[in-house]
Amino acid sequence: MNNEELYEELNDENAEQELFEHHRIVIDPGQQQIRIDKFLQNRLGGQISRTKIQAGAEAGNLLVNDKPVKSSYKIKPKDVITVLLPHPPKENYLVPEEMPLDIMYEDNEIIILNKQSGLVVHPGHGNLTGTLVNGLLWHFLHLPKADNDLRPGLVHRLDKDTTGVMVIAKSEYSLAFLARQFFERTNDRKYLALVWGDFETDSGTITGHLGRSAKDRRVQEVFPDGDQGRHAVTHWKVVERFGYVTLVECKLETGRTHQIRAHMKYIGHPLFNDAMYGGDVIRKGPSYSKYKQFVDNCFAICPRQALHARLLTIQHPITKEWMEFNSELPSDMQAVIEKWRGYVQNRPHETE
């Protein structure tokens, strides 16, 4: 794989689940009994360290015949092994960079941060520096007890211009433990999105396979027949109505690339000012110039898709306590919402 292919793979984000490897292996009848960590290291091509496999076992991600086992377990013929492991880091070309990180919480195992708009999470083609991963590398390097294993523990992603709560793992064990939560969706995440149009009901569910568009590889397209793409489900409910736009809360049942953005466009409610999915033009409202000027002013205040990861609930890797973290709306989204509140209160009787 050349560098350009590697960068494209890192930027591919088909699904958050693809941050992890999910293997199912049936042991041959003639297999000799050896430690499962050694077997997996050899079977997976030597790309996964025994340390990572052992951390996965400690986190309960290594199962034989549907039962968790220790890394010292000796495999037997016809055993069925299932394992969930984080992908090996591809960071040999990464450089630590000092940058401000809005850290909401930190202990020996995890970092909870509030991601700002405009920050790419990890390097990809055309974004080799200035990413969150570069900043995390610098942060880890300068921790009081940091070692030279510069591995920012990415468990999930947010788009460049999406703001809000993220969790970072600081140890192999925590990365494996959190990986299972995100892969199996046992944790909870909620987003706030300002979208075009009004809704007939107060809540609903969008179901539709998501895959790359043949016309534009940057965009995810909905395939309702399920003949292409990956299964995706988004639950939404109305938070506040402004007539021509609506503030909704979204809860993901799956974690696909651009899931909320693509699903909302699919049902006719693209995110406000989402240029990639058609939300950067007036979709609802009257045609007179003052309204157009009002919307253009809103676009200038929030020059990105209006999407914010508001809530994250995770189980702590060590204490096993469920922890909830909330992020307030960023100033640009809050300002636009306030302008729409004012517009709704003061607007004259209008016809579209």
TANORNOR-V855518 format. One record per backbone hydrogen bond with DSSP energy under -0.5 kcal/mol. CO is the residue of the C=O (numbers start at 1). NH is the residue of the N-H. If there is no record, write none. Layout:
co:nh
CO:NH
CO:NH
//
This chain:
co:nh
2:6
3:7
4:8
5:9
6:10
7:11
7:125
9:12
14:257
15:18
16:19
17:20
19:87
21:23
21:85
23:83
25:27
25:81
27:78
28:31
32:34
34:75
35:39
36:40
37:41
38:42
39:43
40:44
41:46
42:45
44:47
47:49
49:53
50:54
51:55
52:56
53:57
54:58
55:59
56:61
57:60
61:63
61:84
62:69
63:82
64:67
67:64
70:73
71:37
73:36
73:75
76:79
79:27
79:81
80:65
81:25
82:63
83:23
85:21
89:91
91:94
101:103
102:104
102:114
105:112
109:170
109:171
110:107
111:113
111:168
112:104
112:105
113:115
113:166
115:164
116:119
118:120
120:132
121:133
124:127
127:124
131:135
132:136
133:137
134:97
134:138
135:139
136:140
137:141
138:142
140:143
143:146
148:150
149:151
150:152
152:154
153:169
159:162
160:118
160:119
163:309
164:115
166:113
167:155
168:111
169:153
171:175
172:176
173:177
174:178
175:179
176:180
177:181
178:182
179:183
180:184
181:185
181:186
181:187
188:313
189:252
190:310
190:311
191:250
192:308
193:195
193:248
194:272
195:246
202:238
204:236
205:207
206:234
209:223
210:230
211:221
216:213
216:219
219:213
221:211
222:224
223:209
223:226
230:210
232:208
233:253
233:254
234:206
235:251
236:204
237:249
240:247
242:244
244:197
245:242
246:195
246:248
247:239
247:240
248:193
249:237
250:191
251:235
255:16
256:259
258:262
259:263
260:264
261:265
262:266
263:267
264:269
265:268
270:196
271:274
272:306
273:275
274:277
274:279
274:280
275:278
279:273
288:291
288:292
289:293
290:294
291:295
292:296
293:297
294:298
295:299
296:300
297:301
298:302
302:304
305:307
306:194
307:163
308:192
308:310
309:165
310:327
311:190
312:325
313:188
314:316
314:323
316:320
321:316
323:314
325:312
330:334
331:335
332:336
333:337
334:338
335:339
336:340
337:341
338:342
339:343
340:344
341:345
342:346
343:347
//
